[in-house]
Amino acid sequence: RKGERAEAKRLLNRFLGEILFACGSSMEVMKARLLELVVVASRAAVEGGANLDRLLGINLRSLQQLNNCTDFEQICYWVVEAFDQFLDAVYESEPPAYSEPVKKALRFIDTHYAEDLRLETVARAVYLSPTYLTHLLKEETGLSFLEVLTRRRVQAAKQLLLQPGISIRAVAEQVGYKDPGYFARVFKRALGITPTQYQARHAARDHDG
């Protein structure tokens, strides 16, 4: 069963805390425990319907990146990034059975997330009241309108930040944020690191690879 993504993240945080506690200051022991967790996560992802070829690619990249981690901060970042990819592989493998109004709302958000998008605008587009659309989104996706919109914007921002030389201001504007400082806070709240750190770490990996 796929379960709720938020619950999966809570469980991951709990397991990570247990691993940190059990391994103390030993980087090698921690990496070994995390490799075991990758195996378990891979098995769960396959059972959840994820594409096997995609998982093999994620595993290969994840193991290479874990091997390059040199401190606990990098390992914590690696955990968030790697397991986000596992969750994406599961949740994108088979579209959830949403109602037609929710499907239309999600498609509208996917198309217009870079605009100054409001709940009322989406509700009008799918011929529902804002209150009822809010209820449907929460009931079927487990997320509020703002959470759905933010997740889509952060997903797009992650892809843009991989482009060499692109500025944080440019990324912010292209995903719907006029204020790059506010965008940076939203991004960090979602991923645990700033856009600048995300950009730098991926640039360093590309250089090393």
C-alpha positions in Angstrom: 0.0 0.0 0.0 1.2 3.5 -0.9 -0.1 5.2 2.2 0.2 8.9 2.8 3.4 10.6 1.7 3.5 12.8 4.9 3.3 9.6 7.0 6.2 8.1 5.0 8.3 11.1 5.7 7.5 11.0 9.4 8.6 7.4 9.5 11.7 8.2 7.6 12.6 11.0 10.1 12.1 8.5 13.0 14.3 5.9 11.4 17.0 8.5 10.6 16.9 9.6 14.3 17.3 6.0 15.4 20.2 5.5 13.0 21.9 8.7 14.2 21.5 7.7 17.8 22.8 4.1 17.2 25.8 5.1 15.2 27.1 7.9 17.3 30.0 9.6 15.6 31.0 6.8 13.2 30.4 7.9 9.6 31.2 4.5 8.2 28.7 2.7 10.4 26.1 5.3 9.6 26.6 4.9 5.8 26.3 1.1 6.2 23.0 1.5 8.1 21.7 3.9 5.4 22.6 1.4 2.7 20.4 -1.1 4.5 17.6 1.6 4.6 18.0 2.1 0.8 17.5 -1.6 0.2 14.3 -1.6 2.3 13.1 1.6 0.6 13.7 0.1 -2.8 11.7 -3.0 -2.0 8.9 -0.9 -0.6 8.9 1.3 -3.7 8.7 -1.7 -6.1 5.8 -3.1 -4.0 4.2 0.4 -4.3 4.3 0.1 -8.1 7.4 2.1 -8.9 9.2 1.4 -12.2 12.1 -0.9 -11.6 14.5 0.7 -14.2 13.9 4.1 -12.6 14.6 2.7 -9.2 17.9 1.2 -10.3 18.9 4.6 -11.6 18.0 6.2 -8.3 19.9 3.6 -6.4 23.0 4.0 -8.4 23.1 7.8 -8.1 22.2 7.6 -4.4 25.0 5.2 -3.6 27.5 7.3 -5.4 26.4 10.4 -3.7 26.3 8.8 -0.2 29.9 7.6 -0.8 30.9 11.2 -1.4 29.4 12.5 1.8 32.0 13.7 4.3 30.0 15.0 7.2 26.7 14.6 9.0 25.1 17.7 7.4 25.8 16.2 3.9 24.4 12.9 5.0 21.2 14.5 6.3 20.7 16.3 3.0 21.4 13.1 1.1 18.7 11.3 3.1 16.1 14.0 2.3 17.0 14.1 -1.4 17.3 10.3 -1.9 14.1 9.4 -0.2 12.2 12.2 -1.9 13.2 10.4 -5.2 11.9 7.1 -3.9 8.6 8.7 -2.9 8.4 10.4 -6.3 9.0 7.1 -8.0 6.1 5.5 -6.1 3.6 8.4 -6.4 4.3 9.1 -10.0 4.1 5.4 -11.0 0.3 5.3 -11.0 -1.9 8.4 -10.9 -4.2 8.3 -7.8 -7.9 7.8 -8.3 -8.9 11.5 -7.9 -12.3 12.8 -8.7 -12.7 14.7 -11.9 -12.9 18.1 -10.3 -9.7 17.5 -8.4 -8.0 16.2 -11.5 -9.0 19.4 -13.3 -7.8 21.5 -10.4 -4.4 19.8 -10.3 -4.0 20.1 -14.1 -4.8 23.8 -13.8 -2.3 24.3 -11.0 0.3 22.3 -13.0 -0.2 24.7 -16.0 -0.5 28.0 -14.1 1.8 27.6 -11.0 4.2 30.2 -12.3 1.5 32.9 -12.2 0.1 34.8 -9.2 -2.3 31.9 -8.6 -5.1 32.1 -6.1 -7.5 29.5 -4.8 -10.4 31.6 -6.1 -8.9 31.5 -9.6 -8.6 27.7 -9.6 -12.0 27.3 -8.1 -13.6 29.4 -10.9 -11.7 27.3 -13.5 -13.2 24.1 -12.3 -16.7 25.6 -11.5 -16.5 25.0 -7.7 -16.7 27.3 -4.7 -13.3 27.9 -3.0 -14.6 26.3 0.2 -15.7 23.1 -1.6 -12.5 22.9 -3.7 -10.4 23.2 -0.4 -12.5 20.4 1.1 -12.0 18.1 -1.9 -8.2 18.8 -2.2 -7.7 18.1 1.5 -9.9 14.9 1.4 -8.3 13.4 -1.7 -4.7 14.6 -1.6 -4.2 15.3 2.1 -2.9 18.7 1.2 -4.3 22.3 1.2 -4.4 24.4 -2.0 -1.3 26.3 -0.8 0.6 23.1 -0.1 -0.3 21.6 -3.5 0.9 24.9 -5.2 4.0 25.1 -3.1 5.0 21.5 -3.8 4.6 22.1 -7.6 6.6 25.3 -7.5 9.4 23.7 -5.5 9.5 20.7 -7.8 9.9 23.1 -10.8 12.5 25.2 -8.9 14.6 22.1 -8.3 14.8 21.5 -12.0 15.6 25.1 -12.8 18.4 25.2 -10.2 20.3 22.5 -12.1 20.8 25.0 -15.0 24.4 26.4 -14.8 24.5 30.1 -14.0 20.8 30.7 -13.3 20.2 33.2 -10.6 18.0 32.6 -7.6 15.9 35.7 -8.5 15.3 34.2 -12.0 14.2 30.9 -10.6 11.9 32.6 -8.1 10.2 34.5 -10.8 9.9 31.5 -13.1 8.0 29.5 -10.4 5.7 32.3 -9.3 7.5 34.1 -6.5 8.2 37.9 -6.9 10.3 38.0 -3.8 13.5 35.8 -4.0 13.9 36.1 -0.2 10.4 34.6 0.4 11.1 32.0 -2.2 14.3 31.0 -0.4 12.4 30.6 2.8 9.7 28.5 1.2 12.3 26.3 -0.5 14.3 25.8 2.7 11.1 24.9 4.6 10.3 22.2 2.0 13.8 20.7 1.6 15.8 21.7 4.6 18.4 23.7 2.6 18.4 27.0 0.7 18.2 27.3 -3.1 21.8 28.5 -3.1 22.9 25.4 -1.1 20.9 23.1 -3.4 22.4 24.7 -6.5 26.0 24.6 -5.1 25.8 21.0 -4.0 24.5 19.8 -7.4 27.1 21.9 -9.2 29.8 20.3 -7.0 28.5 16.8 -7.8 28.4 17.4 -11.5 32.0 18.7 -11.3 33.1 15.6 -9.3 31.3 13.3 -11.6 
